Amino acid sequence: MLKLFQYQTVILFFRYITMPGQAVTYKIGEIGIQEARKNRQKELGDKFDLKAFHRHVLTCLGPISMLEECIKEEENLSFDNFC
């Protein structure tokens, strides 16, 4: 078991050494989605549907800076088509 852990550690080490921007980009995206979710929850209150939010986020294409705008378009969509 220890050898597997060491192997995984080495793989992650080389991944971050060779592609440091990938980890940073991932984290920036994660933070952006969390902020958009928090804002949407404040706007909708009890009407907020986490599953619908996630389905809609998966349809949003483009940079994270456009995510908030894309999420606001959710009001005009019906999620029945995505189920």
KABELJO-V370074 format. One record per residue. N is the residue number from 0. RES is the residue in one letter. BURIAL is b if it has 16 or more other ideal C-beta (glycine too) atoms within 10 Angstrom, else e. Layout:
N_RES_BURIAL / N_RES_BURIAL
//
This chain:
0_M_e / 1_L_e / 2_K_e / 3_L_e / 4_F_e / 5_Q_e / 6_Y_e / 7_Q_e / 8_T_e / 9_V_e / 10_I_e / 11_L_e / 12_F_e / 13_F_e / 14_R_e / 15_Y_e / 16_I_e / 17_T_e / 18_M_e / 19_P_e / 20_G_e / 21_Q_e / 22_A_e / 23_V_e / 24_T_e / 25_Y_e / 26_K_e / 27_I_e / 28_G_e / 29_E_e / 30_I_e / 31_G_b / 32_I_b / 33_Q_e / 34_E_e / 35_A_b / 36_R_b / 37_K_e / 38_N_e / 39_R_b / 40_Q_e / 41_K_e / 42_E_e / 43_L_e / 44_G_e / 45_D_e / 46_K_e / 47_F_e / 48_D_e / 49_L_e / 50_K_e / 51_A_b / 52_F_b / 53_H_e / 54_R_b / 55_H_b / 56_V_b / 57_L_e / 58_T_e / 59_C_b / 60_L_e / 61_G_e / 62_P_e / 63_I_b / 64_S_e / 65_M_e / 66_L_b / 67_E_e / 68_E_e / 69_C_e / 70_I_b / 71_K_e / 72_E_e / 73_E_b / 74_E_e / 75_N_e / 76_L_e / 77_S_e / 78_F_e / 79_D_e / 80_N_e / 81_F_e / 82_C_e
//
